[in-house]
Amino acid sequence: MRLGFGLMRLPLRSADAADIDQEQLCKMVDAFLKGGFNYFDTSWAYHNGGSEAAVRECLVKRHPRDSFLLASKLPTFAIARESEVEEIFQLQRERCGVEYFDYYLLHNVNSMRYQQIIRETHMFDYMKKWKDEGKIKHIAFSFHDTADVLDRILTEHPEVEAVQIAVNYFDWEACLVQAKACYDVIRKHGRQVIIMEPVKGGMLAKAPEAVEKLLQAEHPDWSPAAWALRFAGSLDGVLAVLSGMSTLRQVEENVAVMRDAQPLTEHEREVLAQAASLYRETGPVGTSDFTPYEAVAPKGISAAVILDTYNSCMLQPDPTFGAEHNYFSAEKAKHGLHKDELCIPGEVILKDGRNVTELVHEAEGFLNEHSFFQYAF
């Protein structure tokens, strides 16, 4: 199984997100490479730009260029003019201190960004040019949207060689993240899969009591995080399973898990499906079955989507930082809905007579407040 080092949650010396503890990071980088892994993932946006600078100091200057694979990302969400595409790319190479990136990704692609800024500034054309010039080895993008959108993009861009998606056993059947459906699309197109959020921002490392009992009954020596990493690493076609590691201990633990791990059995995958249901039942909605809410969708987005997404956010260490906010904003944009516009106005009465208006409106209000809306309609 291939572990990747996600450089977005690095150790800090102060409250400044760019004030990275480079002494500790150097030890983490060395331990990761010594453990037999070599894929590093950074971005223009991580640590307010500090991540790429730390890559230069802690990785590039200290290890031979052919001893590691480096990926970075073009910030689709921070570009307004085509001239910025080339400018930012060149600055990223300088920040990282490299002549080329092994994998270079468009960052945070979804339907609206694809239709608007990515097309308007010809980002894919630039990627092909940089590859021809030897400045990148492989063209890729990270993705936060539904499987049908992903299928369309890969069909229209055969030059793409890898896609980075959120994959973990909790999100495998999620309404918006659609980890399984997106994974299946990538494999259908014959592309490599780069997995992010295998432990869902740390959520799956600290299991509720019922989940922990279930997992320990199967493997008393496996931590909840180890289960999550093994699930992601068991999938075919995976280039790297990215872990956003913050301490040397986390590096050592993840290396130990992934170095000699065997793919999960079918029974172990069934155990994780049970664990995902138990997780959902501990959320504020109190259920893992959202099918009764699916028919309530007056503007195209169902109450099931809203409640499943809200429930997932509230289970995470920081509910306002969940990846689901990306997906929810993209989904509203696809339906022509603005930030404060309710998907489900008025009363919400289910077929069994239950009035769930307050719950649905609370969920949608939270998602509207914390999601990102950057689109023109």
N, C-alpha and C positions, 0 to 999 in steps of 0.2 A: 504494500500500500504506500502511496506517495503523499507525504506530508509537505505542505507548503507553509512558508512563514509570511503571514499577513502583517504588514508593518503599519497598522492603523491604531493600535492600542499600546504604544510603547511606554516604557517607564519614564517618568518625569522627575525633574529636580525641583519643580515649583508648580504653581497653578497655571503657568503659561503653557499652553498646549504645544508650543514649538520648543520648549526648554527640555529637550530629551536627555535623559541620563545616558550619555554615550559610553561611559565606562561600563555600565551594566549591559548595554546593548551589545557591545563588542563581545562580552562573554557569552551572551545569548546566541549571537551569530556563530561564534566558534563552536559552541556546543551543538548547534543545529547541523553545521557542516560535518563535524566529527561523527555525528549520529548517522551519517550517510544520506542526508537530504540536501537539496541544493536550489529549490525554487523559492524566490523571494518576490513578494508582491507589494508594490507601493503605489502612490498616486500623487498627482498635483495637489489634491485637496487634503490629504492626510496630515494631521498635526499642523494645519495651516501652512503647509509647504515644508515643514521641518522634517518630515519623514524622508523625502528625497535627499535632502542635505545629509541626513544621518546615514543614508545608504552609502553615499560617497565616502564618508569618513570611516564607518564601521565595517563596510563590506568591500567596496571597490578598491580603496587604497590599501587594504590589508590582505587581499586574497587574489590569486590569479584570475583574470577575466574568464578563462575557460573552465573554472572550477564551480561556477554557479550560473543559474538562469535568472534573469531579472525581468520583471514585468512592471510596467507603469501604465498610466491611463490619462487620456485626454479629457479634460473636464467639459463635457458637452453642456452642462448646466451653467457654466461661467463664461461662455463665448457668445458674443453678440455680432461680431463681424468676421468675415472670412480671413482677413489679415491676421487675426489672433490665432488661427489654427497653426500656422507655421511658426509664429513667434513663440507660442507656449511650448510647442514640441521642441524647438531648439533650446529653450531655456531649461526644459526638463533634462535634456541630455547633459547640459552644463551642470545643473544641480547634482545629478547623479554621478557625474564624472565619467560618462561612458560614450563611446562612439556609436553604439547600437543598443537597442533593447531586444531581448530574445522574444518576448511577447509584448505587443503594444495594443491597448484596448481603448475603445471608446467607452467612457465611463457613464454608467447609469442610463442605458438606452431604454426608452419606452416608445409607445406608439406616437405620442405627440412630438417628442423630440426627434424621432425618426422622420416624421412628416415635415417638420419645420426646420429647426436649426441644423440638423445633420445633413439634410438635403441641400438647404440653402447655402451652406458653406462648403459643400462637396467634401466632407470629411473622409468618406470611403475612398474617394479618388486620391486624396493626399496620402492615405495609408498605403495604397498600392504604389504610389510614387516613392515613398520612403522605403518600401520593401525593395523596389527595383534598385534604389541607391545603396542598399545594404545597411540602412539605418535602423530597420527593424527586421527581425527574422520571421515573425509570424503575426498575422492580422487577427484580432479578436475584439470582443466587446463584452462588457458586463451588462446584465439585463434585469430589469424590474418591471415585468408586465406579464400578461397572460400568454398561454401557449400558442394561441392562434396568431398573435402578433409576432412571436418569435419565428413561427413557421414561415410567415410572409417575408420577414427580413432575410432569413437564410436562403429562401428561394430566390430572392432578388439579388443576393450578394454571395455568389459561390466562392469569392476570394476569401471569405472568412474561414479561419481554420480552427478556432476554439471559441467557446462561449462560457462566460462565468455566470453562474446562477446560484441562488440560495437553495441549498439542499440539506435537509435534516429530517429525521423521522417524524417530527411534529408537523412540519409543513408539507409532508409527502402528499397529502390529499387536501391541503388547505384551499379555501375558496378562491383567494387571489394569488397567493404565492405559487400554487400549482406546481410544486417541485417535481412530482412524478411526470406530469404532462409535459413540462418544459424539458426535463431530462430526455423523455422519449422522443421529442421533436429533434433535439440535437443529435441523438444517436441515429434517428431516421436519415438525417442529412449527412451522416458519416463524419461529424466534427468531434473534436475533443471537448471534454467537459472539465471546467475548472470550478470547484465547489467552494462557495463562501458560506459563512454562517452554519457550519456543521454542528456547532453547539449552541446556536441561536443567541449570540451575544452573551453567552455564559448562562443563559436560562436553563439549558439542559444539563449543566454541571451540578445544579443544586435541585435535586428532585423532591417533589412532595413525598410525604411519608408513604403513601400507598404505592407510588411508583418505585420508590427505593426498595420497599419490601419485595415487590414483584421482580425487580432486576437482580437483587441479591439472592433471591431464591434460585435463580438460574446460574449465576456466577458470583459467588461471594467476594471474589478477588478483583472484580471489575468495578471501577468507579462509574458513576452515571456519565461522566464526560467520555470515558473510554468506550462505552456503549455507543454514544453518538458518533464518535470518530470512526469506529469500526463500521457503522451503518454506511456512512458516506464513502469510506474507503473500499467497501465491498462492491461498489457499482462498477460496471465495465466502462472502459473508455475514459477514465478519469486521469487527467494530467496531474492534478494536485488537489489536495484537500487543505484549504487555507485555514489556519488557526491564528487568530489575532492575539498572540502571546505577549504578556506584559512583564513576566518575571523569568529568571533563569530556571526556577523550579518548574514552571509551566512548560518551558522548552524541554527539559529533561523528562518530564512525565509524558508529554505527547510523543516524543521520540521513542520512548520505551514502549508505548502502546502501539505505534504504527510500524515500528521497525520489523517486528516478527509476526504481525497480526495476520490471521487467516480470515477469509471472507465469512460473513455470517451464514449460518444455516437457515433453512426455511423456517424452522421452529423459532430460532432467535429473532427473525424478522417479524414473526407473528407476535412474539412477546413485546416487541417495540411498538407494534400497532396497538396492542392493549395499553401500553404505557402512554401513548399519545392520547388515547381516549380518557385515561385517568387524569392526565394533565389538564385537558380541556374542562373536565368536570369540576376542577378546583378553581376555575375562573369565575368572574362575577355573573356570567350568564348561567353557570351551573349545569351545563350539558355538553355532550360531545356530538349530539344529533341536532343539526340545524335545519333538517329537511322540512319541518312544519312551517318555517319562515320563508321558504323559497318562492312561494306563490305571491308573496307581497312584494311587488316590484312596479309601482306605478310609473316610474321614470326610467326603468331599465336596469336598476341596481337593486337587488333583492335585500330584504331584511336579513336573510341568511348570511349574505356577504358582509353586511355591516356588523352583525353580532359576532360572527366568527372572527372577523378582523379585530374588533374591539376586544373580545375575549383574549385573543392572542397577545395583543399589546399589553393588557393589564397583568398578564402573567410574567412579563419580562422585567429584569432588574430596573430598567428605566422605561416606563410605558410610553414616554414622549419621544423616545429614540428608536422605536421599533422599525424595522425595514418595511413593515406593513404600510406606513404612512406614504412611502413612495408609490406603492401599488394602488392605494386608495385614491390618491390624487390623479394618477394616470387613468384609473377607471372612470372617475367623474369627468375628466376631460374628454374621454372617448364618447361620453354620452352628452357632451355639450353643457355640462353642469358647472356652475361657478362655485367658488370656495364656500360661500355661506348659504348656498341654495340647498334645501333639503331634498334628499332622494325620496324620502317617504314623509311627506307632510300629513297633518291630520291624524285621526285616530288609526290605530293598528289593531284590528280584531282578527284573530285566527279562526280557522274553520271550526275549532272545538269550542269557540266562544271566549277564549282568553283575551283579555285586553292587555296588550304588551306595549302600549304607546309610550309610556314613561321610559321603559328599558331601551326601546329602539331609538328614541330621541336623545336619551343620555349618551348612547353609544355613538350616534352620528355626530352629536355636538362635540364630543371629545376628538373624533377623527378629523372633523373640519378644522378644529382649533390647531391641531398639531401637524397636519399634512401640508405638503408644499404644492403651490399652484403657480406655475410660471408660464402658462400657455395663452396664446391668442386663439380666438375662436372664429 
